[in-house]
Amino acid sequence: MAGETFGTTADGETVTRFTLARGALRVQVLDYGGVVTAIETPDRAGHAANVVLGLDSVAGYETKSPHFGGLIGRFANRLANGRFAIDGHAYALPTNEPPNAMHGGPRGFDRRMWRVESADDKHLTLARRSPDGEEGFPGNLDVTVTYSLPEDGTLRIDYRAQTDRPTVLNLTHHGYFNLAGEGAGDVMGHVVTIAADAVLETDATQVPTGALRPVAGTAFDFRAGMPLGRRIREGDKQLVIAKGYDHCFVLAGADGRLRPAATCIEPASGRRLDVATTLPGLQLYTGNNLDGTLVGPGGRAYRSGDAVCFETQAFPDAPNHLGFPSAVLRPGELFASTTTYRFSVV
């Protein structure tokens, strides 16, 4: 599959867009940043629409994108004060969300060109070497990511990585979903279920304190399903700090196997999204920082609450918390994780 030219980077590199299709599901992916620019899926009446936010140019993804649809690394989410240590060796990273490092730094994985290893109409495998010292991280890291459509309605993302020095790693996909359709307005009516009994408490800079906060009786209890807007404006300090939901949920029964993590239903269209993952955490983010200055390919401005993200991942700031599952990768080890996004209707 040759793909089609999407544009050119500021460095003069040609960006190619690949289209994967199976049944009624159609997914478009760039070799720049592994960015998923569109996911088209039908509603209960059979009408297809793109259900992810994005931009219409390479320049937009290079300079303005809040990680729309991107492949995030080397370390997704926040690292406190841009610092961590491995085996007594301290490392300092650019603090691109002061005072913290965020989503791999100013030029994380979603702002890099990737090499196409293989592609057809149902799969795309991208690869790159993140060199030792890139954005401050140690070790040469070889990463491959495969986007595939293994069955009708399912987008599967498989991540693999190896290193030649001890390093930290946290890879995720940063899709901004609106199941009513891209640019359709806010997602506060989307009904979300999350398989989590606890959420990570954060400090004033949105870095985990180390405490696991039970969700029972709080605005974070999505175990039985709840519209995103039902409790988002409560005066809970955690919601006030983040201006909405931007928190890592501790997924129940995390044992490395692929298991259900979250469900999202948009009642009017009937579209349903089921997320499954092998990873221990799920960052729920309600697009709180969208401020109306970005306009999508459909010509609509994006505002706070116009999308919901389900970022499957290791715990944020994990290298600085002994009680969190380890996010350290060592030579000779193979990092492997899988996340699936299954689309259907109710």
C-alpha positions as CSV (number, residue, x, y, z in Angstrom):
1,M,0.0,0.0,0.0
2,A,1.6,3.2,-1.2
3,G,-0.5,5.7,0.7
4,E,-1.0,9.3,-0.3
5,T,1.0,12.5,0.3
6,F,-0.4,14.5,3.1
7,G,2.1,17.3,3.1
8,T,5.7,18.3,3.9
9,T,7.4,18.9,7.2
10,A,9.3,22.1,8.0
11,D,12.5,20.1,7.4
12,G,11.3,19.1,3.9
13,E,10.3,15.5,4.6
14,T,7.3,14.1,2.8
15,V,4.5,12.9,5.1
16,T,2.4,10.0,3.8
17,R,-1.2,9.2,4.9
18,F,-2.2,5.5,5.0
19,T,-5.8,4.3,4.9
20,L,-6.8,1.1,6.6
21,A,-10.3,-0.3,6.0
22,R,-12.3,-3.3,7.1
23,G,-16.0,-3.6,6.9
24,A,-17.5,-0.2,7.8
25,L,-14.4,0.9,9.8
26,R,-11.9,3.3,8.1
27,V,-8.8,4.6,9.8
28,Q,-6.2,7.0,8.5
29,V,-2.6,7.2,9.9
30,L,0.4,9.4,9.1
31,D,4.0,8.3,9.2
32,Y,4.6,11.6,10.9
33,G,4.1,11.0,14.6
34,G,2.0,7.9,14.0
35,V,-0.9,10.3,14.0
36,V,-4.4,8.8,13.5
37,T,-6.0,11.7,11.6
38,A,-9.4,10.0,11.2
39,I,-11.5,7.1,12.3
40,E,-14.7,6.7,10.4
41,T,-17.5,4.4,11.7
42,P,-21.3,4.3,11.3
43,D,-24.0,5.3,13.7
44,R,-27.1,3.1,14.3
45,A,-28.7,4.3,11.1
46,G,-25.6,3.3,9.1
47,H,-24.3,6.9,8.5
48,A,-20.5,7.0,8.8
49,A,-18.7,9.9,10.4
50,N,-15.1,10.7,11.6
51,V,-15.1,10.3,15.4
52,V,-11.7,11.9,16.3
53,L,-10.5,15.4,16.4
54,G,-7.6,16.5,14.2
55,L,-6.0,19.1,12.0
56,D,-5.9,19.5,8.2
57,S,-2.1,20.1,7.6
58,V,1.3,18.9,8.6
59,A,2.2,22.3,9.8
60,G,-0.8,22.2,12.2
61,Y,0.4,18.9,13.7
62,E,4.0,20.2,13.9
63,T,3.2,23.5,15.6
64,K,-0.3,23.6,17.1
65,S,-1.5,20.2,17.9
66,P,-2.3,19.2,21.5
67,H,-1.2,15.7,20.5
68,F,-4.3,15.0,18.4
69,G,-4.2,11.3,17.5
70,G,-0.5,11.0,18.3
71,L,1.8,8.2,19.3
72,I,3.1,9.4,22.6
73,G,6.6,8.6,24.0
74,R,9.2,8.2,25.2
75,F,7.3,8.8,28.4
76,A,3.6,9.7,28.1
77,N,2.0,11.9,30.7
78,R,4.0,13.8,33.4
79,L,7.4,13.3,35.0
80,A,7.7,15.5,38.1
81,N,10.2,18.4,37.7
82,G,11.5,16.7,34.6
83,R,13.6,14.3,36.7
84,F,14.0,10.7,37.5
85,A,16.8,8.3,38.4
86,I,17.8,4.7,37.4
87,D,20.3,2.7,39.4
88,G,21.5,5.9,41.1
89,H,22.0,7.8,37.8
90,A,19.9,11.0,37.7
91,Y,18.5,12.4,34.5
92,A,17.0,15.8,33.7
93,L,14.5,16.4,30.9
94,P,13.1,19.6,29.3
95,T,10.2,20.8,31.4
96,N,7.8,21.6,28.6
97,E,4.8,21.8,31.0
98,P,6.5,23.7,33.8
99,P,7.5,22.5,36.3
100,N,7.1,19.0,34.7
101,A,8.1,17.1,31.6
102,M,5.1,16.1,29.6
103,H,4.5,13.6,26.8
104,G,8.1,13.0,26.0
105,G,9.2,16.6,25.8
106,P,8.9,19.4,23.2
107,R,9.6,16.9,20.3
108,G,8.1,13.7,21.6
109,F,7.4,10.7,19.4
110,D,4.2,12.3,17.9
111,R,6.5,15.1,16.4
112,R,8.9,12.8,14.7
113,M,9.0,11.0,11.3
114,W,8.6,7.2,11.5
115,R,9.8,4.6,9.1
116,V,7.2,2.4,7.4
117,E,8.2,-1.2,7.8
118,S,5.2,-2.8,6.2
119,A,1.7,-1.8,5.1
120,D,-1.4,-3.1,3.5
121,D,-5.1,-2.2,3.6
122,K,-5.6,-3.7,7.1
123,H,-2.3,-3.0,8.9
124,L,0.5,-0.4,9.1
125,T,3.8,-1.0,11.0
126,L,5.9,2.0,11.9
127,A,9.4,2.0,13.4
128,R,12.1,4.4,14.6
129,R,15.1,4.6,16.8
130,S,15.0,7.1,19.5
131,P,18.7,7.9,20.0
132,D,20.5,8.0,23.3
133,G,19.9,11.5,24.9
134,E,16.9,12.4,22.8
135,E,14.8,14.8,24.9
136,G,17.1,13.8,27.8
137,F,16.2,10.1,27.9
138,P,19.0,7.5,28.2
139,G,19.7,4.7,25.8
140,N,19.0,4.0,22.1
141,L,15.4,2.8,22.0
142,D,14.1,0.8,19.0
143,V,10.3,1.0,18.8
144,T,7.8,-0.5,16.5
145,V,4.1,0.2,16.5
146,T,1.5,-1.7,14.5
147,Y,-1.9,-0.4,13.7
148,S,-4.2,-3.1,12.5
149,L,-7.9,-4.0,11.9
150,P,-8.0,-7.6,13.0
151,E,-11.8,-7.8,12.8
152,D,-14.7,-5.6,11.7
153,G,-15.0,-2.6,13.9
154,T,-11.7,-3.0,15.8
155,L,-8.6,-0.9,15.7
156,R,-5.7,-2.7,17.4
157,I,-2.4,-1.0,18.4
158,D,0.6,-3.2,19.3
159,Y,3.7,-1.6,20.8
160,R,7.2,-3.2,21.0
161,A,10.5,-1.7,22.2
162,Q,14.0,-2.6,23.2
163,T,16.9,-0.6,24.6
164,D,20.7,-0.8,25.0
165,R,20.7,1.1,28.3
166,P,18.3,1.2,31.2
167,T,15.6,3.7,30.4
168,V,12.0,4.6,31.2
169,L,9.2,4.0,28.8
170,N,5.5,4.8,28.6
171,L,3.8,4.6,25.2
172,T,0.2,5.5,24.4
173,H,-2.2,6.7,21.7
174,H,-3.7,10.1,22.3
175,G,-7.0,9.9,20.3
176,Y,-9.5,12.7,21.0
177,F,-12.9,11.0,20.6
178,N,-16.2,12.5,19.9
179,L,-18.6,9.7,19.0
180,A,-21.2,12.2,17.7
181,G,-18.7,13.2,15.1
182,E,-15.7,15.4,14.7
183,G,-16.6,19.0,15.6
184,A,-20.1,18.1,16.8
185,G,-19.8,20.0,20.1
186,D,-19.2,18.8,23.6
187,V,-19.0,15.2,24.8
188,M,-20.7,15.8,28.2
189,G,-23.6,13.5,27.3
190,H,-21.2,10.6,26.4
191,V,-21.8,7.8,28.9
192,V,-18.5,6.4,30.2
193,T,-17.7,3.2,32.1
194,I,-14.3,2.6,33.6
195,A,-13.2,-0.7,35.2
196,A,-11.4,1.0,38.1
197,D,-11.9,1.1,41.8
198,A,-9.3,3.8,42.4
199,V,-7.8,6.9,40.7
200,L,-4.3,8.4,41.3
201,E,-4.5,11.6,43.4
202,T,-2.5,14.5,41.9
203,D,-0.9,17.6,43.3
204,A,-1.4,21.2,42.1
205,T,0.8,20.5,39.1
206,Q,-1.2,17.4,38.2
207,V,1.6,15.0,39.2
208,P,0.6,11.9,41.3
209,T,1.1,12.3,45.0
210,G,1.5,8.5,45.3
211,A,-1.9,8.0,46.9
212,L,-4.5,5.8,45.4
213,R,-7.9,7.4,45.9
214,P,-11.0,5.1,46.0
215,V,-13.6,6.2,43.5
216,A,-16.6,5.1,45.5
217,G,-18.9,8.0,46.3
218,T,-16.9,10.5,44.3
219,A,-17.2,12.2,40.9
220,F,-14.6,9.6,39.7
221,D,-16.9,6.6,40.1
222,F,-17.5,5.4,36.5
223,R,-17.9,1.7,37.4
224,A,-21.6,1.6,36.7
225,G,-21.5,4.1,33.8
226,M,-22.1,7.9,34.0
227,P,-22.4,10.8,31.6
228,L,-19.2,12.8,31.6
229,G,-21.0,16.0,32.4
230,R,-23.0,14.7,35.4
231,R,-20.4,15.5,38.0
232,I,-17.6,17.3,36.1
233,R,-18.4,20.7,37.6
234,E,-18.4,19.5,41.2
235,G,-16.0,21.4,43.5
236,D,-13.8,18.4,44.1
237,K,-10.3,19.8,44.3
238,Q,-9.0,17.2,41.8
239,L,-11.5,18.4,39.2
240,V,-10.7,22.1,39.9
241,I,-7.0,21.6,39.4
242,A,-7.4,19.8,36.1
243,K,-10.4,21.9,34.9
244,G,-12.2,18.7,34.4
245,Y,-11.1,15.1,34.1
246,D,-7.4,14.6,33.5
247,H,-6.6,11.7,35.8
248,C,-5.1,8.2,35.7
249,F,-7.5,5.4,36.7
250,V,-6.0,2.3,38.3
251,L,-7.5,-0.5,36.2
252,A,-8.8,-3.5,38.0
253,G,-7.1,-6.8,37.6
254,A,-4.1,-5.5,35.8
255,D,-1.9,-8.6,35.0
256,G,-0.5,-8.0,31.6
257,R,-3.3,-9.7,29.7
258,L,-5.7,-7.9,27.3
259,R,-8.8,-7.0,29.3
260,P,-11.7,-4.5,29.2
261,A,-10.8,-1.0,30.5
262,A,-13.5,1.4,29.4
263,T,-16.7,1.8,27.5
264,C,-18.1,5.0,25.9
265,I,-21.6,5.4,24.4
266,E,-23.0,8.4,22.6
267,P,-26.8,8.0,23.1
268,A,-28.0,10.1,20.1
269,S,-26.0,8.3,17.4
270,G,-25.8,5.0,19.2
271,R,-22.1,4.7,18.6
272,R,-20.2,2.7,21.2
273,L,-16.5,2.5,21.9
274,D,-14.9,-0.4,23.9
275,V,-11.3,0.0,25.1
276,A,-9.2,-2.9,26.2
277,T,-5.6,-2.9,27.2
278,T,-2.7,-4.9,28.7
279,L,-1.6,-1.8,30.6
280,P,-2.3,-0.9,34.3
281,G,-3.5,2.7,33.8
282,L,-6.1,4.7,31.8
283,Q,-5.8,8.5,31.6
284,L,-9.3,10.0,31.2
285,Y,-9.0,13.5,29.7
286,T,-11.9,15.7,28.6
287,G,-10.1,18.1,26.4
288,N,-10.0,20.7,29.1
289,N,-7.3,22.8,27.5
290,L,-9.0,23.2,24.1
291,D,-9.9,26.9,24.0
292,G,-11.5,27.6,20.6
293,T,-8.3,28.6,18.8
294,L,-8.0,25.3,16.8
295,V,-10.2,24.6,13.9
296,G,-10.7,21.0,12.7
297,P,-10.9,19.7,9.1
298,G,-14.7,20.0,9.3
299,G,-14.4,23.8,9.8
300,R,-15.5,23.7,13.5
301,A,-13.6,25.3,16.4
302,Y,-12.6,23.0,19.2
303,R,-13.5,24.1,22.7
304,S,-13.1,22.6,26.2
305,G,-15.0,19.4,26.6
306,D,-15.3,18.7,22.9
307,A,-13.6,15.4,23.1
308,V,-12.7,12.6,25.5
309,C,-9.4,10.7,25.6
310,F,-8.8,7.2,26.8
311,E,-5.0,7.0,27.1
312,T,-3.9,3.5,28.2
313,Q,-0.5,3.7,29.9
314,A,1.8,3.1,32.7
315,F,1.2,5.3,35.7
316,P,2.3,8.9,35.3
317,D,5.6,9.8,37.1
318,A,6.0,6.0,37.8
319,P,9.9,6.2,37.9
320,N,9.6,8.5,41.0
321,H,7.2,6.2,42.9
322,L,8.5,2.9,44.3
323,G,4.9,1.8,44.9
324,F,3.8,2.1,41.3
325,P,4.3,-0.6,38.7
326,S,7.8,-0.2,37.1
327,A,8.2,1.7,33.9
328,V,11.9,0.9,33.6
329,L,13.1,-1.0,30.5
330,R,16.4,-2.7,30.6
331,P,18.7,-4.2,27.9
332,G,17.7,-7.7,27.0
333,E,14.0,-7.0,27.8
334,L,11.2,-6.7,25.3
335,F,8.5,-4.1,26.1
336,A,5.2,-5.2,24.6
337,S,1.7,-3.9,25.1
338,T,-1.6,-3.9,23.2
339,T,-4.6,-1.7,23.2
340,T,-7.8,-2.2,21.2
341,Y,-10.6,0.3,20.3
342,R,-13.7,-1.6,19.2
343,F,-16.5,0.4,17.6
344,S,-20.1,-0.8,17.5
345,V,-23.7,0.6,17.9
346,V,-26.3,0.2,20.6
